[in-house]
Amino acid sequence: MTTGGPAVHIEIDGRSATVEQLSAAAPAGYGHFTAMQVRNRRVRGLRLHLDRLDAANREMFGAGLDSATVLGHIRHALGGQTQDASVRVYVYEAPDGPAVMVTVRPPGGMPAAPWRLQTVPYQRSLAHIKHIGDFGQGYYQRLAHGNGFDEALLTGTGGTISEGSITNIGFYDGTGIIWPSAPALAGITMQILERHLPGHGVKSRRNPVSVSGLGSFAGAFVTNSHGIAPVGQVDDLTLPVDDALMAILSQAYESAGWDPL
């Protein structure tokens, strides 16, 4: 099925979705997903995406998810012509058991300009799962956008930072990368950087990070399925943009290569 707006093709369990199926899926609210960029029918970190889906499925539905079946659904949804796309794979509760929905949209990219983040008092439940139906996450993202920011930065007790509403955030202290140790989703781009940064001379670690301590960092950046972008502002605080750091991050990410679907 193709909807209005940016072209999107949707399939459920390997077949074009009907209006009835989409109507039933929309309010379900119980499920998980992964989002990926496809280029020349290849994906960075494909195994990480498949492992994420399998682990979440075991936790939420009590059974693993067959990778070959998922890959077959992705290939079928892409068809024979589409080489580049933004693809999402959802697994959600349906009347006859978990169903797999694949959406295919035009390819996307990360805006290059430094991002402006607004801190908000919210942390996702079961943050280690990329789950659907999180009202607070969407609410605060919308609030941040309405206030002129690019993203909401989720915080807990005492201003402890966890993640963005749709991003991970990393900080540079002049010696290495610090990822907040508060509960957060281990994003695929984040995982790729953790694996490949040491090969570029940069180590990373998990530590508590608070809003009050942001002024001590030499730089910050956000990551998601679209890529990596520098952070130039959090609330009223201006952060330095380290071009050399961003170059290293890009090199580390690109060194991961592309996996064929």
Contacts in CASP RR format, 6 or more apart in sequence:
PFRMAT RR
TARGET T0000
AUTHOR 0000-0000-0000
METHOD contacts of the structure
MODEL  1
MTTGGPAVHIEIDGRSATVEQLSAAAPAGYGHFTAMQVRNRRVRGLRLHL
DRLDAANREMFGAGLDSATVLGHIRHALGGQTQDASVRVYVYEAPDGPAV
MVTVRPPGGMPAAPWRLQTVPYQRSLAHIKHIGDFGQGYYQRLAHGNGFD
EALLTGTGGTISEGSITNIGFYDGTGIIWPSAPALAGITMQILERHLPGH
GVKSRRNPVSVSGLGSFAGAFVTNSHGIAPVGQVDDLTLPVDDALMAILS
QAYESAGWDPL
1 9 0 8 1.000
1 10 0 8 1.000
1 16 0 8 1.000
1 17 0 8 1.000
1 18 0 8 1.000
1 19 0 8 1.000
1 22 0 8 1.000
2 8 0 8 1.000
2 9 0 8 1.000
2 10 0 8 1.000
3 10 0 8 1.000
6 105 0 8 1.000
6 106 0 8 1.000
7 105 0 8 1.000
7 106 0 8 1.000
8 103 0 8 1.000
8 104 0 8 1.000
8 105 0 8 1.000
9 16 0 8 1.000
9 77 0 8 1.000
9 103 0 8 1.000
9 104 0 8 1.000
10 16 0 8 1.000
10 17 0 8 1.000
10 22 0 8 1.000
10 77 0 8 1.000
10 101 0 8 1.000
10 102 0 8 1.000
10 103 0 8 1.000
10 104 0 8 1.000
11 17 0 8 1.000
11 73 0 8 1.000
11 76 0 8 1.000
11 77 0 8 1.000
11 101 0 8 1.000
11 102 0 8 1.000
12 21 0 8 1.000
12 25 0 8 1.000
12 99 0 8 1.000
12 100 0 8 1.000
12 101 0 8 1.000
12 102 0 8 1.000
13 73 0 8 1.000
13 99 0 8 1.000
13 100 0 8 1.000
14 72 0 8 1.000
14 73 0 8 1.000
14 76 0 8 1.000
14 77 0 8 1.000
14 100 0 8 1.000
14 102 0 8 1.000
17 25 0 8 1.000
17 101 0 8 1.000
24 94 0 8 1.000
24 95 0 8 1.000
25 92 0 8 1.000
25 94 0 8 1.000
25 99 0 8 1.000
25 101 0 8 1.000
28 92 0 8 1.000
28 93 0 8 1.000
28 94 0 8 1.000
28 132 0 8 1.000
29 92 0 8 1.000
29 93 0 8 1.000
29 132 0 8 1.000
29 133 0 8 1.000
30 60 0 8 1.000
30 92 0 8 1.000
30 93 0 8 1.000
30 132 0 8 1.000
31 56 0 8 1.000
31 60 0 8 1.000
31 90 0 8 1.000
31 91 0 8 1.000
31 92 0 8 1.000
31 93 0 8 1.000
31 98 0 8 1.000
31 131 0 8 1.000
31 132 0 8 1.000
31 133 0 8 1.000
32 53 0 8 1.000
32 56 0 8 1.000
32 57 0 8 1.000
32 60 0 8 1.000
32 90 0 8 1.000
32 91 0 8 1.000
32 129 0 8 1.000
32 130 0 8 1.000
32 131 0 8 1.000
32 132 0 8 1.000
33 53 0 8 1.000
33 88 0 8 1.000
33 89 0 8 1.000
33 90 0 8 1.000
33 91 0 8 1.000
33 130 0 8 1.000
33 131 0 8 1.000
33 132 0 8 1.000
34 49 0 8 1.000
34 52 0 8 1.000
34 53 0 8 1.000
34 88 0 8 1.000
34 89 0 8 1.000
34 130 0 8 1.000
34 188 0 8 1.000
35 86 0 8 1.000
35 87 0 8 1.000
35 88 0 8 1.000
35 130 0 8 1.000
35 224 0 8 1.000
35 225 0 8 1.000
36 43 0 8 1.000
36 44 0 8 1.000
36 46 0 8 1.000
36 49 0 8 1.000
36 86 0 8 1.000
36 87 0 8 1.000
36 88 0 8 1.000
36 89 0 8 1.000
36 188 0 8 1.000
36 225 0 8 1.000
37 43 0 8 1.000
37 44 0 8 1.000
37 85 0 8 1.000
37 86 0 8 1.000
37 87 0 8 1.000
37 107 0 8 1.000
37 108 0 8 1.000
37 109 0 8 1.000
37 225 0 8 1.000
37 226 0 8 1.000
37 227 0 8 1.000
38 78 0 8 1.000
38 82 0 8 1.000
38 83 0 8 1.000
38 84 0 8 1.000
38 85 0 8 1.000
38 86 0 8 1.000
38 87 0 8 1.000
38 107 0 8 1.000
38 261 0 8 1.000
39 83 0 8 1.000
39 84 0 8 1.000
39 107 0 8 1.000
39 258 0 8 1.000
40 83 0 8 1.000
40 84 0 8 1.000
40 258 0 8 1.000
41 78 0 8 1.000
41 83 0 8 1.000
41 260 0 8 1.000
41 261 0 8 1.000
42 258 0 8 1.000
42 259 0 8 1.000
42 260 0 8 1.000
42 261 0 8 1.000
43 49 0 8 1.000
43 87 0 8 1.000
43 258 0 8 1.000
43 259 0 8 1.000
43 261 0 8 1.000
44 188 0 8 1.000
44 192 0 8 1.000
44 253 0 8 1.000
44 256 0 8 1.000
44 257 0 8 1.000
44 258 0 8 1.000
44 259 0 8 1.000
45 188 0 8 1.000
45 191 0 8 1.000
45 192 0 8 1.000
45 256 0 8 1.000
45 259 0 8 1.000
46 259 0 8 1.000
46 261 0 8 1.000
47 259 0 8 1.000
48 188 0 8 1.000
48 191 0 8 1.000
48 192 0 8 1.000
49 89 0 8 1.000
49 188 0 8 1.000
50 67 0 8 1.000
50 70 0 8 1.000
50 71 0 8 1.000
52 130 0 8 1.000
52 188 0 8 1.000
53 65 0 8 1.000
53 70 0 8 1.000
53 89 0 8 1.000
53 91 0 8 1.000
54 64 0 8 1.000
54 65 0 8 1.000
54 67 0 8 1.000
56 91 0 8 1.000
56 129 0 8 1.000
56 130 0 8 1.000
56 131 0 8 1.000
57 63 0 8 1.000
57 64 0 8 1.000
57 65 0 8 1.000
57 91 0 8 1.000
57 98 0 8 1.000
58 64 0 8 1.000
59 129 0 8 1.000
60 91 0 8 1.000
60 129 0 8 1.000
60 131 0 8 1.000
61 91 0 8 1.000
61 93 0 8 1.000
61 97 0 8 1.000
61 98 0 8 1.000
63 98 0 8 1.000
65 91 0 8 1.000
65 100 0 8 1.000
69 100 0 8 1.000
70 89 0 8 1.000
70 100 0 8 1.000
71 261 0 8 1.000
73 89 0 8 1.000
73 100 0 8 1.000
73 102 0 8 1.000
74 87 0 8 1.000
74 89 0 8 1.000
74 102 0 8 1.000
74 261 0 8 1.000
75 261 0 8 1.000
76 102 0 8 1.000
77 87 0 8 1.000
77 102 0 8 1.000
77 103 0 8 1.000
77 104 0 8 1.000
78 85 0 8 1.000
78 87 0 8 1.000
78 104 0 8 1.000
78 261 0 8 1.000
82 104 0 8 1.000
84 106 0 8 1.000
84 107 0 8 1.000
85 104 0 8 1.000
85 105 0 8 1.000
85 106 0 8 1.000
85 107 0 8 1.000
86 104 0 8 1.000
86 105 0 8 1.000
86 106 0 8 1.000
86 107 0 8 1.000
86 108 0 8 1.000
86 225 0 8 1.000
87 102 0 8 1.000
87 103 0 8 1.000
87 104 0 8 1.000
87 105 0 8 1.000
88 102 0 8 1.000
88 103 0 8 1.000
89 100 0 8 1.000
89 101 0 8 1.000
89 102 0 8 1.000
90 100 0 8 1.000
90 101 0 8 1.000
90 102 0 8 1.000
90 103 0 8 1.000
90 132 0 8 1.000
91 98 0 8 1.000
91 99 0 8 1.000
91 100 0 8 1.000
91 101 0 8 1.000
92 98 0 8 1.000
92 99 0 8 1.000
92 101 0 8 1.000
92 132 0 8 1.000
93 99 0 8 1.000
108 226 0 8 1.000
109 226 0 8 1.000
109 227 0 8 1.000
110 224 0 8 1.000
110 226 0 8 1.000
110 227 0 8 1.000
110 228 0 8 1.000
110 229 0 8 1.000
111 150 0 8 1.000
111 229 0 8 1.000
112 229 0 8 1.000
113 229 0 8 1.000
114 229 0 8 1.000
114 230 0 8 1.000
114 231 0 8 1.000
114 232 0 8 1.000
114 233 0 8 1.000
114 241 0 8 1.000
115 150 0 8 1.000
115 151 0 8 1.000
115 222 0 8 1.000
115 229 0 8 1.000
115 230 0 8 1.000
115 231 0 8 1.000
115 232 0 8 1.000
115 233 0 8 1.000
116 148 0 8 1.000
116 149 0 8 1.000
116 150 0 8 1.000
116 151 0 8 1.000
116 231 0 8 1.000
116 232 0 8 1.000
116 233 0 8 1.000
116 234 0 8 1.000
117 144 0 8 1.000
117 149 0 8 1.000
117 150 0 8 1.000
117 151 0 8 1.000
117 152 0 8 1.000
117 153 0 8 1.000
117 164 0 8 1.000
117 169 0 8 1.000
117 222 0 8 1.000
117 231 0 8 1.000
117 233 0 8 1.000
117 234 0 8 1.000
117 235 0 8 1.000
118 143 0 8 1.000
118 144 0 8 1.000
118 147 0 8 1.000
118 148 0 8 1.000
118 149 0 8 1.000
118 151 0 8 1.000
118 152 0 8 1.000
118 153 0 8 1.000
118 234 0 8 1.000
118 235 0 8 1.000
119 152 0 8 1.000
119 153 0 8 1.000
119 155 0 8 1.000
119 159 0 8 1.000
119 161 0 8 1.000
119 211 0 8 1.000
119 234 0 8 1.000
119 235 0 8 1.000
120 140 0 8 1.000
120 143 0 8 1.000
120 144 0 8 1.000
120 152 0 8 1.000
120 153 0 8 1.000
120 154 0 8 1.000
120 155 0 8 1.000
121 155 0 8 1.000
121 156 0 8 1.000
122 136 0 8 1.000
122 137 0 8 1.000
122 140 0 8 1.000
122 152 0 8 1.000
122 154 0 8 1.000
122 155 0 8 1.000
122 156 0 8 1.000
123 154 0 8 1.000
123 155 0 8 1.000
123 156 0 8 1.000
123 162 0 8 1.000
123 182 0 8 1.000
123 183 0 8 1.000
124 134 0 8 1.000
124 137 0 8 1.000
124 154 0 8 1.000
124 162 0 8 1.000
124 163 0 8 1.000
124 183 0 8 1.000
124 184 0 8 1.000
124 185 0 8 1.000
125 134 0 8 1.000
127 162 0 8 1.000
127 163 0 8 1.000
127 183 0 8 1.000
127 184 0 8 1.000
127 185 0 8 1.000
128 183 0 8 1.000
128 184 0 8 1.000
128 185 0 8 1.000
128 186 0 8 1.000
129 185 0 8 1.000
130 185 0 8 1.000
130 187 0 8 1.000
137 154 0 8 1.000
137 165 0 8 1.000
137 166 0 8 1.000
138 165 0 8 1.000
140 152 0 8 1.000
140 154 0 8 1.000
140 165 0 8 1.000
141 151 0 8 1.000
141 152 0 8 1.000
141 165 0 8 1.000
141 166 0 8 1.000
143 152 0 8 1.000
144 150 0 8 1.000
144 151 0 8 1.000
144 152 0 8 1.000
144 165 0 8 1.000
151 164 0 8 1.000
151 165 0 8 1.000
151 166 0 8 1.000
151 167 0 8 1.000
151 222 0 8 1.000
152 164 0 8 1.000
152 165 0 8 1.000
153 161 0 8 1.000
153 163 0 8 1.000
153 164 0 8 1.000
153 169 0 8 1.000
153 234 0 8 1.000
154 161 0 8 1.000
154 162 0 8 1.000
154 163 0 8 1.000
154 164 0 8 1.000
154 165 0 8 1.000
155 161 0 8 1.000
155 162 0 8 1.000
155 211 0 8 1.000
156 162 0 8 1.000
156 182 0 8 1.000
158 210 0 8 1.000
159 210 0 8 1.000
159 211 0 8 1.000
159 212 0 8 1.000
160 180 0 8 1.000
160 182 0 8 1.000
160 208 0 8 1.000
160 209 0 8 1.000
160 210 0 8 1.000
161 169 0 8 1.000
161 180 0 8 1.000
161 182 0 8 1.000
161 209 0 8 1.000
161 210 0 8 1.000
161 211 0 8 1.000
162 180 0 8 1.000
162 182 0 8 1.000
162 183 0 8 1.000
162 184 0 8 1.000
163 169 0 8 1.000
163 180 0 8 1.000
163 182 0 8 1.000
163 184 0 8 1.000
163 185 0 8 1.000
164 222 0 8 1.000
166 224 0 8 1.000
167 222 0 8 1.000
167 223 0 8 1.000
167 224 0 8 1.000
168 179 0 8 1.000
168 184 0 8 1.000
168 185 0 8 1.000
168 186 0 8 1.000
168 187 0 8 1.000
168 189 0 8 1.000
168 190 0 8 1.000
168 222 0 8 1.000
168 223 0 8 1.000
168 224 0 8 1.000
169 179 0 8 1.000
169 180 0 8 1.000
169 220 0 8 1.000
169 221 0 8 1.000
169 222 0 8 1.000
169 223 0 8 1.000
169 231 0 8 1.000
170 177 0 8 1.000
170 178 0 8 1.000
170 179 0 8 1.000
170 180 0 8 1.000
170 220 0 8 1.000
170 221 0 8 1.000
170 222 0 8 1.000
170 223 0 8 1.000
171 177 0 8 1.000
171 178 0 8 1.000
171 179 0 8 1.000
171 180 0 8 1.000
171 209 0 8 1.000
171 214 0 8 1.000
171 217 0 8 1.000
171 219 0 8 1.000
171 220 0 8 1.000
172 178 0 8 1.000
172 217 0 8 1.000
172 218 0 8 1.000
172 219 0 8 1.000
172 220 0 8 1.000
172 221 0 8 1.000
172 242 0 8 1.000
172 245 0 8 1.000
173 216 0 8 1.000
173 217 0 8 1.000
173 218 0 8 1.000
174 218 0 8 1.000
175 203 0 8 1.000
176 202 0 8 1.000
176 203 0 8 1.000
176 204 0 8 1.000
176 205 0 8 1.000
177 193 0 8 1.000
177 197 0 8 1.000
177 202 0 8 1.000
177 203 0 8 1.000
177 204 0 8 1.000
177 205 0 8 1.000
178 204 0 8 1.000
178 205 0 8 1.000
178 206 0 8 1.000
178 207 0 8 1.000
178 209 0 8 1.000
178 217 0 8 1.000
179 190 0 8 1.000
179 194 0 8 1.000
179 204 0 8 1.000
179 205 0 8 1.000
179 206 0 8 1.000
179 207 0 8 1.000
180 206 0 8 1.000
180 207 0 8 1.000
180 208 0 8 1.000
180 209 0 8 1.000
181 206 0 8 1.000
181 207 0 8 1.000
181 208 0 8 1.000
181 209 0 8 1.000
182 208 0 8 1.000
182 209 0 8 1.000
187 223 0 8 1.000
187 224 0 8 1.000
188 225 0 8 1.000
189 223 0 8 1.000
189 224 0 8 1.000
189 225 0 8 1.000
189 227 0 8 1.000
189 228 0 8 1.000
189 253 0 8 1.000
190 223 0 8 1.000
192 252 0 8 1.000
192 253 0 8 1.000
192 256 0 8 1.000
193 204 0 8 1.000
193 223 0 8 1.000
193 228 0 8 1.000
193 249 0 8 1.000
193 252 0 8 1.000
193 253 0 8 1.000
194 204 0 8 1.000
195 256 0 8 1.000
196 252 0 8 1.000
196 253 0 8 1.000
196 255 0 8 1.000
196 256 0 8 1.000
197 203 0 8 1.000
197 204 0 8 1.000
197 248 0 8 1.000
197 249 0 8 1.000
197 252 0 8 1.000
198 204 0 8 1.000
199 252 0 8 1.000
200 248 0 8 1.000
200 251 0 8 1.000
200 252 0 8 1.000
200 255 0 8 1.000
201 248 0 8 1.000
202 248 0 8 1.000
202 252 0 8 1.000
211 234 0 8 1.000
211 235 0 8 1.000
214 220 0 8 1.000
214 234 0 8 1.000
214 237 0 8 1.000
214 239 0 8 1.000
215 237 0 8 1.000
215 239 0 8 1.000
217 239 0 8 1.000
218 240 0 8 1.000
218 242 0 8 1.000
218 245 0 8 1.000
219 230 0 8 1.000
219 231 0 8 1.000
219 239 0 8 1.000
219 240 0 8 1.000
219 241 0 8 1.000
219 242 0 8 1.000
219 245 0 8 1.000
220 230 0 8 1.000
220 231 0 8 1.000
220 232 0 8 1.000
220 234 0 8 1.000
220 239 0 8 1.000
221 228 0 8 1.000
221 229 0 8 1.000
221 230 0 8 1.000
221 231 0 8 1.000
221 245 0 8 1.000
221 246 0 8 1.000
221 249 0 8 1.000
222 228 0 8 1.000
222 229 0 8 1.000
222 231 0 8 1.000
227 253 0 8 1.000
228 246 0 8 1.000
228 249 0 8 1.000
228 250 0 8 1.000
228 253 0 8 1.000
230 241 0 8 1.000
230 242 0 8 1.000
230 246 0 8 1.000
231 239 0 8 1.000
231 241 0 8 1.000
232 238 0 8 1.000
232 239 0 8 1.000
232 240 0 8 1.000
232 241 0 8 1.000
233 239 0 8 1.000
END
